[in-house]
Amino acid sequence: MRQQILIFAGIIGFIAGMIFMLQGLGVIRYPPSSFMVDNHVWITRGGILAFLSAILVAGVRLVPATRKKGED
């Protein structure tokens, strides 16, 4: 259960990071009055968020789940 929650959080973080990057690049211009549009600071922040989220998902996938005694 914990692995599924961490993977879900990592995927959401990756998607958010990519959206931040695309807004910073000016590819996504929604909402038009957003302070993030064409602001290059958000390219870096979005990239960092996407990278860390990808590491989270990869780390969760690589570490085996531990089971309590008596569980199948």
Beta strands, then each sheet from edge to edge (+ up, - down):
end
